[in-house]
Structure formats: structure tokens, C-alpha cells
Amino acid sequence: MADYLKKYEELNETVKKLLSPEGCPWDREQTHDSLKNYLIEEAYEFVEAVEENDPDKMEEELGDLLFHIVIHSVMAEQNNSFDLKSVTERITQKMIRRHPHVFGESSVSSVDEVWQNWDQIKRKEKVQETNLLSSVPKQLPALLRAEKIQKRTARVGFDWERTEDVWLKVEEEIGELKEAVAKANKKDIKEELGDLLFSVVNLSRKLDVDPEEALQDANKKFINRFNFVEAQIKAQNKDFSDVSLAQMDKFWNDAKARPK
């Protein structure tokens, strides 16, 4: 344990040095706001490492994430708002408080009960939030936010009872989108397309499929197949402008026929 603490302290002191007058000019210019996108980027890079099942890369990316946690904490400490010690204390107490079935005397019989207890405890903690969905982060990617919104409301019973009903809703939204397109009403098209996407997220949740992962897999599949199409065109010493859509479709079908 002492060795771990020594390493944490070493990282903390390293970051303080970077932010000191004798440190790095670039680091000294940073703020919470200027670094926020880098933090998001590092989180996605860790997710990529997990998907690649690459422990070495996971270790590296977790280190990058930890660096961002520390640098934000050190910047806050310089402004006398909080520090790494208060951050770690706060998350430790939160985890203990929100797991009374582990650290207290309550008991649960299912994962659903764990989530229900979590939400109840969270609402008591955040008394300033009057609505169930107030704490759903506004900056989440829309697909992830839609899923979180739906899961949050489902845990209090506001949910479709049958998957078949969600299928009907998806079909209904497709019909409404077609009507909006037929009327060429841009505002209605945008609204109905959003409703359709929201319904598809509901369907993925009912089918127990992570919509973000499903779409990422679809992206990867498309990229792999399109890379094959591009390779076939280049093998003929041609460019995209030199081939017809029919020829590209043929290469696309060839790509689909390849063993997975």
C-alpha cells in the first residue's frame, strides 16, 4: 500500500512541477475548460483499448486518464477550491453511501434493486435537483444520452411492457417520417427523424443490445468493406472518379461475401 501511495504522490508532485512557474509553458496556460475535450478523447481511447482487448494499451490509456484527474485537481488546489485528497475522499464516501447492501445492513435480491436503491440515494443527495432526469449529463453523445434517459425512467416503471410494442412504435415513427418527407417540411423531418432514432434506442434496450456498441460495430463494418472497395480500385490503378457506382457496388458485394 505504501508503494502505491508513493506513486500517487510522485504523480501529484510531477503535475505540480508542470504547472509551476518553472514548469511547462503549455501546461501553465491550461484551464478546466481548455482541457475538457482532451479528457473526453482519452476516455474514448481507453474504450478503444478495451474493445481491442489490449491490456498494455489499457494500462497506458488509464494512465493518461489519471493524469487528467490529477491535473484538474492540482489546478483546483491552486485556486483553493478542492484537491486530489478531497476528490478521493468524496468518491470513496459516495461509493460507501450508495452501496448500503455492501457496507451497511440493507440487502438486495437483484441488479434492478441495486439500481433502484442507487437512484433513491442519489436523489436524496442531490436535493437541488427536482426532476428525475436533471442529472443526465447534457454533454453526452446523443445516442448515449437517449439510452441513459430511457434507463432512468424505466427504473421507476415508465417503460414499454412488451418488446412488440416498441416494434410498433418504430414502425409508427417511420410512417410519420415518410409523411414529413412527402410534405418536404424540413423542421418536421428533423423532429420525426429524432423520434425514430429515440425509438430505435428503446428497441435496442429492449433487445438487450448496447446501441452505442451496435452503431460502432456498424461503423467498423462499413469502414472495412469500403476499404476493400478502395483497395480494388487502386489495384486497377484507378481513382474513384474513374469507376461507376455499379462497379463500386460489385466490389462492395465482393467485400460482403468475404469470410468474416
Stockholm file with secondary structure:
# STOCKHOLM 1.0

chainA/1-260         MADYLKKYEELNETVKKLLSPEGCPWDREQTHDSLKNYLIEEAYEFVEAVEENDPDKMEEELGDLLFHIVIHSVMAEQNNSFDLKSVTERITQKMIRRHPHVFGESSVSSVDEVWQNWDQIKRKEKVQETNLLSSVPKQLPALLRAEKIQKRTARVGFDWERTEDVWLKVEEEIGELKEAVAKANKKDIKEELGDLLFSVVNLSRKLDVDPEEALQDANKKFINRFNFVEAQIKAQNKDFSDVSLAQMDKFWNDAKARPK
#=GR chainA/1-260 SS CHHHHHHHHHHHHHHHHHHSTTSCHHHHTCCHHHHHHHHHHHHHHHHHHHHTTCHHHHHHHHHHHHHHHHHHHHHHHHTTSCCHHHHHHHHHHHHHHTCHHHHSSCCCSSHHHHHHHHHHHHHHHCTTCCSTTTTSCTTSCHHHHHHHHHHHHHTTTCSCSCHHHHHHHHHHHHHHHHHHHHTTCHHHHHHHHHHHHHHHHHHHHHTTCCHHHHHHHHHHHHHHHHHHHHHHHHHTTCCGGGSCHHHHHHHHHHHHHSCC
#=GC SS_cons         CHHHHHHHHHHHHHHHHHHSTTSCHHHHTCCHHHHHHHHHHHHHHHHHHHHTTCHHHHHHHHHHHHHHHHHHHHHHHHTTSCCHHHHHHHHHHHHHHTCHHHHSSCCCSSHHHHHHHHHHHHHHHCTTCCSTTTTSCTTSCHHHHHHHHHHHHHTTTCSCSCHHHHHHHHHHHHHHHHHHHHTTCHHHHHHHHHHHHHHHHHHHHHTTCCHHHHHHHHHHHHHHHHHHHHHHHHHTTCCGGGSCHHHHHHHHHHHHHSCC
//
